[in-house]
Amino acid sequence: MRSDDNATHLTMSYSLGKYIIGVTASALLGGMTAAHGSDAYVDGEVLIQYRSSLTGVVQDTLPAGYHMQVVSPGVASVVVDKNRPLADAIDGLRSHPAITHVQPNYIKRIQQLPDNARFNIQWGLDNQGQLIPDGNTQFVRGVADADIDAPEAWDVTTGDRNIVIAIIDTGVDLQHPDLSSNLWQSPGEAPNGIDDDGNGYIDDFYGWDFAQDDNFPDDGNGHGTYMASAIGARGHGAIQVAGLNWQVSLMVLRAFDSQGASKTSTIVEAIRYAVDNGAHIINASYGAMGGANQGALSFDQMEYDAYDYARQNGVLVVAAACNQGNDNDQSNSCVPASYDLDNIIAVAATDQSDRLAGFSNYGSNSVDLAAPGVNIAASLWKNYEVGTVTIIDGTSIASAFVSGAAGLVLARARDLGKTISVGSLRDLILDNVDALPNELGGRIATAGRLNVAKAVTAVDSIQSTQQNNNSGSGSTGAKKQPGTSNGGMWGLPGLVALTMFVILRRGRVVKPGQPN
């Protein structure tokens, strides 16, 4: 269980007030399902924002029958009367003089794409034109050098245990032999039933399970394990696949349940935990779709503020561009990838021939770069058979490769005794892509695919930069400025901040000896 909520103060810099003047909650919620079990938001529950110094005042003056639970300083979830329409509860709470913002507690779902493989078929790391198993029963041939040049990067660095990458996902298989040695361990924490490090969480040794509110963030789905294997499965001696970082600290933050669903309040807690407990990078392999025609509440202010808190504290966020094949520059956009924050890298997916994946979202102003995301071999979840893996597709795994690349860049900087800001880290990745103008020009901001070797070697020629200075050096990535919101709305008509759990393929496991 958690100890008292005593996390450090979070400055909420943005207000949604300019969007909601004169708009009733019933109008804003008109396109969302209000039935119990809604897949758009939690029925009978809202989130409120207020000055954190007024927690007691707010709690004491809520209507009878309302129950308040602090999520983070200045943010709380409130259980309201389920016999009243949620829109009425929102309108009523807006009139409270101490409350600055009210919104539904939106449901979130991961960008899921599992299915199966080993290093000889890890084309995304090293593509020599070899045969690659697809997610069905066939094999396809790659195109030589349509990869991220991982072996060339490993000639420079294979990672550093001091680099902390937080994985906000379905958890991670804590017993997996290829991952267990790279799990983050909370400094000063011991498994003794006491909050030794005073961070507000008891025995959070590897991270925290925010989905079930306990200290055992084991994977209940598989998705988080696949992401972890791409970022940080050990290299030498791995029984299934090699990750980009052979040494790293993977902070496990389970925010999604076994069905791949989460909600705003859970994700906000996970983001703040990552920032407050020393993460350098947050991997966000999930995405929510919002409805531009549903009014201001389709903009998830609470999640935006949490990722802005990460920006203020120099934490890079790598986010999946989503898997609907949409143009994120248009109304059908994906968050958090499309939040206008310059600490976020939005990632599309390419295949073994350096083509943009048909399912991948894109956007010349909103998606920064692409990375391998088709027919990707990943470690199996709760299956430790040597040489047996799963093949997966999606912008989720593409994002994990970029998070892993960012980890190697920071490891190289540490080797050289350099400190680099989140803006410089972002620029090192985006300014050193492999250009693919014919395929990605006009669809991806950099018109390029990740090249980790170029990014790592570029560290040698830069100067140290102040850690929390988030101004980039003029990268060719998407034009994202903190404090703006594209009008605050994205998405599919009729859906408000509904995160898609998209399974493109599932089921194939590749055994040792395949292909032969």
Secondary structure, 3 states (H helix, E strand, C coil): CECCCCCCCCCCCCCCHHHHCCCCHHHHCCCCCCCCCCCCEEEEEEEEEECHHHHHHHHHCCCCCCEEEEEECCEEEEECCCCCCHHHHHHHHHCCCCEEEEEEEEEEEECCCCCECCHHHCCCCCCCCCEEECCCCCEEECCCCCCCCHHHHHCCCCEEEEEEEEEEECCECCCCCCCHHHECCCCCCCCCCCCCCCCCECCCCCEEECCCCECCCECCCCHHHHHHHHHHCCCCCCCCCCCCCCEEEEEEEECCCCCCEEEHHHHHHHHHHHHHCCCCEEEECECEECCCCCCHHHCCHHHHHHHHHHHHCCCEEEEECCCCCCECCCCCCEECCCCCCCCEEEEEEECCCCCECCCCCEECCCCCEEEECCCEEECCCCCCCCCCEEEECCHHHHHHHHHHHHHHHHHHHHHCCCCCCHHHHHHHHHCCCEECHHHHCCCECCCEECCHHHHHHHHHHCCCCCCCCCCCCCCCCCCCCCCCCHHHCCCCCCCCCEECCCCCCCCCEECCCCCC
